[in-house]
């Protein structure tokens, strides 16, 4: 597996010295660029593929959490901050990890290992499972366990047969669709992807999924016709 392409955003030069030194000791990552300006970082992200952002939170010109939420395409993120009170917010945006300054090289290595493992599993997904970030962990959800997936702005809720509580993850519907096999899932609405085998009835505007009723969007109605032809 190739090294992760990483950038760091922090308005403190000493923080960049630490991140540069720690990163140089690890073969799993390449620290491509370091920024003290979020505007410059945003411009870089628009033109370059980045796997992981090392991101401070309380910076003079911007809050790191708000900066990350505003990105149209969200690489993995590890927050590096001197403030413990943002840990829950980091959890809510599915961060790989939350490093409280000053952190050790060993703690930094642990965080990078999480990101590398997540990237490896999602890129070589051949074991019939969906991999998503939730609760500061990479969760492995068998395709056969998924009932449907609901998109909510920058989040998705993954409803499964094995749990009454959906898995919440900050991932786009586009990325989820990329991981799911077409033979087992299809999209019926801008906000819903369903498991084909869980469908129990289809109406003109709604689809029944066991004990649930989900709307069929006009844009995705052709998916229903194709599914009927191949079922």
Backbone bond lengths (Angstrom), bond angles and torsions (degrees), N, CA, C in turn:
res aa  C-N    CA-C-N  psi(-1)  N-CA   C-N-CA  omega(-1)  CA-C   N-CA-C  phi
1 X - - - 1.467 - - 1.533 109.42 -
2 X 1.326 115.61 136.40 1.465 119.62 179.94 1.527 110.53 -69.81
3 X 1.335 117.61 157.09 1.474 119.67 175.73 1.525 110.99 -64.51
4 X 1.319 116.16 150.66 1.460 121.35 175.97 1.519 109.88 -71.54
5 X 1.319 116.49 137.54 1.455 121.38 174.90 1.526 108.44 -86.76
6 X 1.323 116.65 120.87 1.460 122.72 -168.97 1.525 110.69 -124.91
7 X 1.339 115.85 143.99 1.455 120.72 166.63 1.527 108.14 -125.41
8 X 1.319 116.88 157.18 1.458 122.84 178.04 1.530 109.01 -121.92
9 X 1.334 115.42 138.30 1.469 121.24 177.71 1.522 108.16 -127.75
10 X 1.331 115.57 115.38 1.467 121.34 -177.96 1.525 107.16 -160.51
11 X 1.323 117.52 138.88 1.473 118.84 -177.85 1.525 112.58 -91.18
12 X 1.338 117.81 7.53 1.461 121.45 178.01 1.521 110.06 -109.99
13 X 1.333 118.18 116.39 1.474 120.94 -179.13 1.525 113.48 -56.13
14 X 1.324 117.80 -36.55 1.466 119.61 -178.94 1.525 111.05 -64.92
15 X 1.313 116.92 -32.28 1.460 120.35 177.49 1.526 110.13 -64.72
16 X 1.331 116.61 -37.78 1.461 119.86 178.47 1.525 111.21 -66.40
17 X 1.330 116.68 -35.69 1.463 119.80 177.60 1.530 110.28 -61.67
18 X 1.318 116.67 -43.17 1.467 121.30 -179.79 1.528 110.58 -65.38
19 X 1.335 116.30 -47.88 1.467 120.44 -178.55 1.527 111.39 -63.47
20 X 1.314 116.51 -38.97 1.458 120.62 179.02 1.522 111.05 -63.63
21 X 1.333 116.40 -43.85 1.462 120.36 -179.55 1.524 111.10 -66.98
22 X 1.323 117.16 -47.44 1.466 120.53 -179.95 1.529 111.13 -61.64
23 X 1.326 115.93 -42.00 1.469 119.76 -177.89 1.523 111.73 -65.48
24 X 1.327 116.30 -35.41 1.463 120.52 -178.24 1.519 112.62 -65.79
25 X 1.336 116.82 -17.21 1.462 121.18 -178.77 1.530 112.69 -88.28
26 X 1.333 117.27 -6.23 1.465 120.78 -173.52 1.525 111.07 -115.54
27 X 1.310 116.00 134.82 1.463 120.66 178.33 1.529 112.39 -84.28
28 X 1.330 116.86 -12.78 1.475 120.12 -176.51 1.516 113.53 -75.45
29 X 1.341 117.19 -16.89 1.466 119.82 -175.48 1.520 111.82 -134.88
30 X 1.331 114.14 157.28 1.460 122.05 169.32 1.528 106.75 -126.91
31 X 1.311 116.59 117.49 1.461 121.16 178.96 1.522 108.11 -81.06
32 X 1.330 116.03 99.93 1.458 121.80 -173.20 1.527 112.77 -73.06
33 X 1.326 116.01 -49.44 1.462 120.18 -176.74 1.524 110.16 -145.77
34 X 1.346 115.20 155.32 1.460 122.22 175.18 1.524 108.37 -127.46
35 X 1.338 116.03 136.08 1.457 121.05 -174.96 1.524 110.96 -128.39
36 X 1.334 115.01 139.11 1.463 120.03 168.54 1.523 109.97 -100.27
37 X 1.332 117.29 -11.14 1.459 123.18 179.71 1.525 110.18 -112.01
38 X 1.326 117.29 125.43 1.459 120.83 178.62 1.527 111.21 -68.52
39 X 1.331 117.81 -31.33 1.463 121.05 178.64 1.527 110.77 -63.93
40 X 1.320 116.09 -43.16 1.467 119.75 178.18 1.529 110.41 -66.23
41 X 1.323 116.21 -38.52 1.465 119.93 178.22 1.522 110.85 -63.77
42 X 1.329 116.51 -41.70 1.467 120.61 179.24 1.535 110.72 -61.69
43 X 1.322 116.68 -43.22 1.463 120.33 178.68 1.531 110.80 -62.16
44 X 1.314 116.13 -39.43 1.468 120.35 178.76 1.528 110.42 -64.40
45 X 1.327 116.32 -43.14 1.461 120.74 -178.68 1.522 112.05 -64.97
46 X 1.317 117.32 -27.69 1.464 120.89 178.62 1.522 112.11 -70.07
47 X 1.328 116.82 -22.41 1.468 120.75 -173.46 1.527 114.26 -114.69
48 X 1.335 117.60 -9.14 1.461 120.44 -174.72 1.532 110.84 -134.02
49 X 1.324 114.72 147.40 1.453 120.18 174.71 1.525 109.53 -81.27
50 X 1.318 115.47 126.48 1.461 121.83 -179.63 1.531 108.16 -127.55
51 X 1.315 116.63 132.81 1.467 120.75 179.80 1.521 112.49 -86.87
52 X 1.341 116.12 -33.75 1.466 120.24 -170.73 1.526 110.40 -148.75
53 X 1.335 115.36 138.19 1.463 121.63 174.50 1.527 109.01 -112.51
54 X 1.320 117.19 129.53 1.463 123.08 169.15 1.523 105.38 -94.92
55 X 1.335 117.49 111.44 1.459 120.32 -163.71 1.526 112.68 -128.52
56 X 1.332 115.71 121.58 1.458 121.16 172.32 1.533 108.30 -72.63
57 X 1.327 117.37 159.54 1.467 120.26 -178.59 1.521 111.52 -103.81
58 X 1.313 118.27 -61.72 1.467 120.00 -177.81 1.523 109.80 -88.00
59 X 1.335 114.57 94.10 1.460 121.06 176.24 1.524 108.83 -112.85
60 X 1.320 116.93 161.28 1.461 120.99 -173.36 1.524 112.21 -62.25
61 X 1.332 117.34 -41.08 1.467 119.80 -173.15 1.525 114.33 -95.98
62 X 1.330 117.63 -16.79 1.460 119.42 -174.90 1.527 110.08 -159.94
63 X 1.323 115.89 153.13 1.457 121.61 171.12 1.533 107.76 -87.69
64 X 1.312 116.43 126.80 1.460 120.39 -176.06 1.516 114.11 -59.48
65 X 1.318 116.68 -35.01 1.461 120.15 178.63 1.528 110.92 -64.57
66 X 1.332 115.91 -45.30 1.459 119.69 179.36 1.529 110.96 -66.13
67 X 1.319 116.03 -37.22 1.463 120.25 176.86 1.525 109.89 -59.89
68 X 1.316 117.08 -46.94 1.464 120.83 -177.99 1.526 111.17 -65.27
69 X 1.332 116.33 -42.90 1.465 119.49 179.18 1.521 111.92 -61.38
70 X 1.325 117.55 -28.88 1.462 121.77 -176.04 1.526 113.26 -81.09
71 X 1.326 118.15 -10.40 1.463 119.81 -176.85 1.524 110.47 -72.45
72 X 1.325 118.38 130.31 1.473 119.70 178.86 1.521 112.61 -68.18
73 X 1.321 116.58 -34.56 1.466 122.20 173.64 1.516 106.94 -118.71
74 X 1.314 116.02 123.80 1.466 120.20 -171.69 1.534 111.03 -108.54
75 X 1.335 116.93 107.04 1.460 118.95 170.61 1.536 109.34 -66.74
76 X 1.305 116.57 173.02 1.460 119.75 171.06 1.531 108.36 -61.10
77 X 1.331 116.21 153.75 1.455 119.26 -179.16 1.520 110.69 -138.42
78 X 1.325 115.66 139.91 1.462 123.46 169.25 1.525 106.28 -120.52
79 X 1.316 116.56 120.17 1.456 120.03 179.20 1.519 110.05 -83.01
80 X 1.330 115.60 136.30 1.470 122.94 178.48 1.518 106.68 -124.46
81 X 1.324 117.96 107.88 1.456 120.44 -170.70 1.522 111.63 -147.18
82 X 1.311 114.87 158.17 1.465 120.47 176.73 1.524 111.51 -92.34
83 X 1.321 117.52 2.14 1.468 121.19 -173.68 1.527 111.21 -117.60
84 X 1.340 115.38 118.84 1.459 120.49 -177.60 1.517 113.15 -74.91
85 X 1.329 118.14 -19.21 1.468 121.14 -172.15 1.527 113.75 -73.14
86 X 1.340 118.10 -3.88 1.462 119.96 178.53 1.530 113.06 -97.29
87 X 1.329 117.39 5.73 1.463 120.50 -174.65 1.521 112.12 -59.24
88 X 1.321 117.39 -41.82 1.469 120.43 179.80 1.520 110.92 -64.80
89 X 1.334 116.37 -40.31 1.462 119.74 177.81 1.524 110.91 -63.35
90 X 1.321 116.04 -38.36 1.458 119.56 176.60 1.511 111.73 -62.66
91 X 1.323 115.44 -39.97 1.460 121.19 176.13 1.523 110.39 -61.31
92 X 1.317 117.23 -40.13 1.459 121.49 -175.54 1.523 113.41 -69.50
93 X 1.321 118.54 -21.47 1.458 120.29 176.38 1.530 111.15 -103.12
94 X 1.339 116.37 18.81 1.469 122.68 174.25 1.526 112.91 57.63
95 X 1.334 116.20 42.21 1.464 120.28 177.42 1.523 110.71 -64.01
96 X 1.320 115.68 148.26 1.458 120.44 175.59 1.522 111.02 -63.52
97 X 1.342 114.97 -39.03 1.463 119.27 -179.15 1.517 108.38 -165.06
98 X 1.334 114.65 171.79 1.460 122.52 -177.38 1.521 106.23 -136.76
99 X 1.324 116.06 106.92 1.465 121.50 -176.06 1.519 109.92 -102.03
100 X 1.313 115.38 122.55 1.461 121.72 -178.58 1.528 109.22 -94.28
101 X 1.322 116.00 118.46 1.471 121.18 -179.78 1.521 110.79 -68.09
102 X 1.332 117.83 144.16 1.466 126.84 -7.45 1.530 110.35 -81.82
103 X 1.300 117.68 132.22 1.471 121.47 -179.57 1.526 109.30 -109.99
104 X 1.305 114.67 154.56 1.462 121.13 -175.77 1.527 110.63 -84.67
105 X 1.330 114.74 167.39 1.461 120.20 176.14 1.525 110.33 -63.22
106 X 1.332 116.39 -36.39 1.466 120.51 -179.85 1.523 110.79 -65.63
107 X 1.326 116.49 -41.73 1.467 119.74 179.36 1.528 110.10 -66.89
108 X 1.315 117.61 -38.72 1.459 121.96 176.92 1.532 110.21 -62.50
109 X 1.317 116.12 -42.88 1.468 120.46 179.79 1.527 111.06 -62.55
110 X 1.325 117.37 -38.45 1.468 121.14 177.77 1.525 110.94 -61.84
111 X 1.323 116.21 -42.95 1.464 120.21 -179.85 1.529 111.27 -64.92
112 X 1.323 116.26 -42.62 1.465 120.34 179.09 1.527 110.01 -64.85
113 X 1.318 117.17 -37.64 1.470 120.35 179.21 1.525 111.13 -61.82
114 X 1.332 117.11 -37.78 1.467 120.44 176.77 1.522 111.05 -61.55
115 X 1.334 115.89 -45.69 1.461 120.63 -179.04 1.528 111.16 -64.96
116 X 1.331 116.19 -42.37 1.468 120.10 -179.55 1.522 110.97 -64.55
117 X 1.330 116.82 -40.44 1.461 121.11 179.59 1.527 110.45 -65.44
118 X 1.326 116.27 -43.81 1.460 119.99 179.32 1.530 110.68 -60.78
119 X 1.313 116.93 -44.30 1.455 121.36 179.97 1.527 110.79 -64.06
120 X 1.319 116.44 -41.76 1.464 120.58 -179.75 1.517 111.34 -63.51
121 X 1.323 117.33 -42.51 1.458 120.56 -177.65 1.515 111.95 -69.06
122 X 1.333 117.17 -40.21 1.460 119.31 -177.81 1.526 112.09 -73.95
123 X 1.328 117.63 -31.13 1.457 120.34 -178.35 1.525 112.46 -81.00
124 X 1.325 117.44 -24.98 1.467 120.80 -179.62 1.523 110.64 -117.91
125 X 1.324 114.39 45.98 1.458 120.42 -175.52 1.523 110.08 -78.02
126 X 1.319 116.75 95.18 1.461 121.87 -179.98 1.520 112.25 -123.12
127 X 1.322 117.60 11.06 1.462 119.26 -174.94 1.522 112.73 -113.31
128 X 1.342 117.44 27.61 1.463 122.33 172.68 1.522 113.42 61.46
129 X 1.314 116.27 40.24 1.460 120.51 179.33 1.530 109.95 -137.06
130 X 1.330 114.46 153.49 1.461 121.73 173.61 1.524 107.87 -99.48
131 X 1.335 117.07 132.92 1.454 121.90 179.20 1.531 109.22 -111.69
132 X 1.337 116.63 123.92 1.457 121.49 178.85 1.521 109.69 -138.72
133 X 1.336 115.46 158.74 1.455 120.98 176.04 1.515 109.38 -91.26
134 X 1.336 115.55 129.38 1.465 121.50 177.05 1.516 108.23 -159.03
135 X 1.322 116.65 138.67 1.471 121.54 179.37 1.539 111.97 57.56
136 X 1.328 117.28 39.02 1.468 122.10 -178.10 1.514 112.74 59.01
137 X 1.318 117.57 25.80 1.455 122.44 179.11 1.525 109.58 -134.70
138 X 1.333 115.29 158.19 1.451 119.77 168.45 1.522 107.20 -91.08
139 X 1.324 116.55 117.68 1.458 121.00 -177.91 1.520 109.88 -100.79
140 X 1.317 114.16 137.76 1.461 122.69 -178.84 1.526 108.09 -107.84
141 X 1.332 116.33 114.42 1.458 121.40 -176.54 1.527 109.10 -117.37
142 X 1.329 118.56 114.34 1.477 119.83 178.66 1.523 111.17 -59.27
143 X 1.321 116.47 138.80 1.456 120.28 177.84 1.526 111.21 -55.83
144 X 1.323 116.29 -37.22 1.466 120.44 -176.79 1.526 112.63 -67.95
145 X 1.334 117.59 -15.89 1.463 121.75 -179.02 1.530 112.18 -90.92
146 X 1.324 117.07 -14.00 1.468 121.07 -174.17 1.527 110.83 -80.23
147 X 1.336 116.55 129.35 1.464 122.36 173.19 1.525 110.06 -88.36
148 X 1.330 115.62 -58.92 1.453 120.79 176.31 1.522 109.22 -159.76
149 X 1.327 115.57 168.01 1.456 122.64 -178.99 1.517 108.12 -126.57
150 X 1.317 115.83 131.35 1.456 121.58 -179.04 1.523 109.89 -112.44
151 X 1.326 117.41 128.79 1.455 121.94 178.21 1.513 111.38 -93.18
152 X 1.339 116.41 132.54 1.466 122.62 -179.48 1.521 108.75 -134.58
153 X 1.332 116.82 93.42 1.465 121.22 -177.74 1.522 110.13 55.26
154 X 1.336 117.99 -113.85 1.467 121.09 -178.67 1.526 113.01 -92.22
155 X 1.319 117.28 5.91 1.457 121.55 -176.37 1.524 110.40 -118.42
156 X 1.327 115.27 163.98 1.457 120.91 166.32 1.523 108.56 -131.50
157 X 1.325 114.91 150.67 1.457 122.21 169.81 1.522 107.54 -111.58
158 X 1.320 116.26 126.36 1.457 121.51 -179.15 1.525 108.23 -107.46
159 X 1.322 116.11 112.25 1.460 122.05 -178.43 1.526 108.72 -94.02
160 X 1.333 115.38 131.00 1.459 120.08 -175.91 1.526 111.63 -123.98
161 X 1.326 114.68 162.32 1.457 121.24 177.71 1.524 111.27 -70.80
162 X 1.319 117.37 -30.68 1.461 121.65 -171.27 1.517 114.31 -86.34
163 X 1.349 118.49 -7.90 1.459 119.84 -176.72 1.525 110.50 -143.43
164 X 1.325 116.07 143.12 1.466 121.27 175.27 1.532 111.48 -78.17
165 X 1.329 116.28 -17.71 1.457 121.22 -177.34 1.525 109.63 -102.44
166 X 1.354 118.13 123.62 1.465 119.17 179.61 1.527 111.80 -70.85
167 X 1.324 115.42 154.64 1.460 122.02 174.02 1.527 107.55 -85.36
168 X 1.326 116.58 124.73 1.463 122.14 -179.73 1.525 108.96 -101.73
169 X 1.329 116.23 127.80 1.461 119.73 -178.91 1.526 110.30 -143.28
170 X 1.322 116.10 143.06 1.462 121.01 176.81 1.530 108.32 -87.10
171 X 1.316 115.27 87.66 1.456 122.66 -179.97 1.520 106.62 -147.53
172 X 1.299 118.16 148.95 1.465 120.80 -177.95 1.528 110.72 -80.60
173 X 1.321 115.70 156.46 1.469 120.63 174.95 1.535 109.89 -62.01
174 X 1.318 116.36 -33.36 1.466 120.05 178.48 1.520 111.00 -62.23
175 X 1.334 117.29 -43.59 1.456 120.75 -179.69 1.520 111.01 -69.23
176 X 1.329 117.32 -39.29 1.464 120.24 176.73 1.522 109.90 -61.10
177 X 1.326 116.93 -46.08 1.466 121.54 -179.67 1.522 110.80 -58.79
178 X 1.320 116.60 -38.11 1.466 121.11 -179.99 1.525 111.47 -61.38
179 X 1.325 116.83 -34.20 1.464 120.66 -177.90 1.521 113.81 -83.03
180 X 1.339 117.93 -21.66 1.464 120.83 -173.89 1.524 111.81 -88.56
181 X 1.339 117.90 140.04 1.465 120.39 177.36 1.526 111.48 -75.44
182 X 1.336 116.48 133.55 1.463 121.45 -179.23 1.523 112.26 -60.11
183 X 1.339 116.24 -29.05 1.460 119.65 -177.34 1.529 112.26 -68.36
184 X 1.333 117.35 -20.21 1.466 120.32 -175.57 1.530 113.97 -111.67
185 X 1.335 117.83 -18.34 1.464 120.67 -174.37 1.525 110.25 -136.96
186 X 1.313 116.43 153.07 1.452 120.57 170.59 1.518 109.65 -150.33
187 X 1.317 114.64 154.34 1.459 121.27 -175.91 1.517 109.20 -92.85
188 X 1.346 116.99 131.34 1.461 120.96 -178.22 1.525 112.21 -113.42
189 X 1.321 116.57 -6.93 1.466 121.22 -173.75 1.521 106.63 -164.75
190 X 1.325 117.58 157.33 1.472 119.21 178.04 1.522 111.64 -59.56
191 X 1.337 117.10 -19.97 1.458 121.15 -177.67 1.526 114.21 -109.77
192 X 1.359 118.22 0.92 1.465 118.72 -174.44 1.526 112.96 -139.04
193 X 1.323 114.69 133.41 1.461 123.73 168.19 1.528 106.06 -120.67
194 X 1.332 117.62 133.38 1.461 119.99 -175.49 1.525 110.98 -123.40
195 X 1.322 114.39 155.43 1.460 121.29 172.81 1.522 108.50 -78.91
196 X 1.316 117.24 128.06 1.467 121.20 -177.51 1.529 111.76 -58.20
197 X 1.329 117.04 -42.40 1.466 119.29 -173.27 1.520 112.97 -74.42
198 X 1.358 117.65 -11.10 1.471 120.66 179.85 1.528 112.87 -89.76
199 X 1.333 116.55 -7.50 1.466 119.92 -177.71 1.524 109.89 -71.87
200 X 1.331 116.21 127.85 1.462 120.79 -179.50 1.520 112.72 -110.07
201 X 1.324 119.20 -21.94 1.467 122.05 178.84 1.521 109.38 -162.83
202 X 1.348 115.39 150.84 1.461 121.10 179.06 1.523 108.75 -130.62
203 X 1.330 115.57 124.96 1.459 121.32 175.57 1.516 110.27 -105.58
204 X 1.328 116.50 -167.73 1.467 120.57 -178.73 1.526 112.18 -73.12
205 X 1.320 116.15 -33.42 1.464 119.36 -177.34 1.531 113.32 -128.76
206 X 1.326 116.68 -5.86 1.458 120.15 -178.34 1.519 110.49 -135.42
207 X 1.322 113.33 153.98 1.463 121.28 177.45 1.517 108.02 -123.52
208 X 1.328 116.50 137.02 1.467 120.21 178.67 1.519 109.51 -99.35
209 X 1.306 113.27 134.96 1.456 121.89 -178.01 1.525 106.41 -126.89
210 X 1.342 115.51 90.07 1.455 120.71 -172.06 1.528 109.47 56.46
211 X 1.327 119.61 -112.26 1.466 119.90 -176.34 1.527 112.63 -98.45
212 X 1.338 117.44 13.39 1.468 120.78 -178.34 1.526 110.77 -116.54
213 X 1.309 116.20 152.51 1.459 122.64 176.88 1.517 108.89 -122.01
214 X 1.335 116.53 123.30 1.460 122.13 -176.51 1.521 109.62 -120.93
215 X 1.343 117.06 145.24 1.472 119.99 -178.72 1.522 112.33 -75.47
216 X 1.337 115.27 149.28 1.458 121.79 173.66 1.527 107.76 -102.56
217 X 1.313 116.59 121.53 1.465 120.57 179.43 1.519 111.37 -80.99
218 X 1.317 117.23 144.46 1.461 121.34 -178.78 1.525 112.18 -56.72
219 X 1.324 116.30 -38.59 1.462 120.78 -178.12 1.518 112.24 -63.94
220 X 1.336 116.77 -27.97 1.460 121.00 -174.46 1.527 112.98 -106.79
221 X 1.341 116.59 10.87 1.466 119.89 -177.40 1.533 111.51 -63.27
222 X 1.340 116.79 -30.43 1.466 118.93 179.63 1.519 111.47 -64.68
223 X 1.349 117.21 -28.35 1.467 119.83 176.65 1.524 111.26 -62.41
224 X 1.337 116.08 -35.48 1.460 120.79 178.91 1.523 109.74 -66.52
225 X 1.334 117.09 -42.95 1.462 120.67 179.70 1.522 111.43 -63.40
226 X 1.333 115.84 -41.51 1.463 119.47 178.60 1.520 111.02 -65.05
227 X 1.318 116.37 -39.31 1.465 120.64 -179.72 1.528 110.70 -64.60
228 X 1.332 117.06 -40.55 1.461 120.81 179.19 1.519 111.14 -63.25
229 X 1.326 115.88 -38.88 1.464 119.68 -178.17 1.527 112.80 -67.67
230 X 1.340 115.59 -32.31 1.462 119.75 -175.59 1.517 113.55 -97.24
231 X 1.343 117.39 -3.42 1.478 120.60 -177.81 1.524 111.23 -85.57
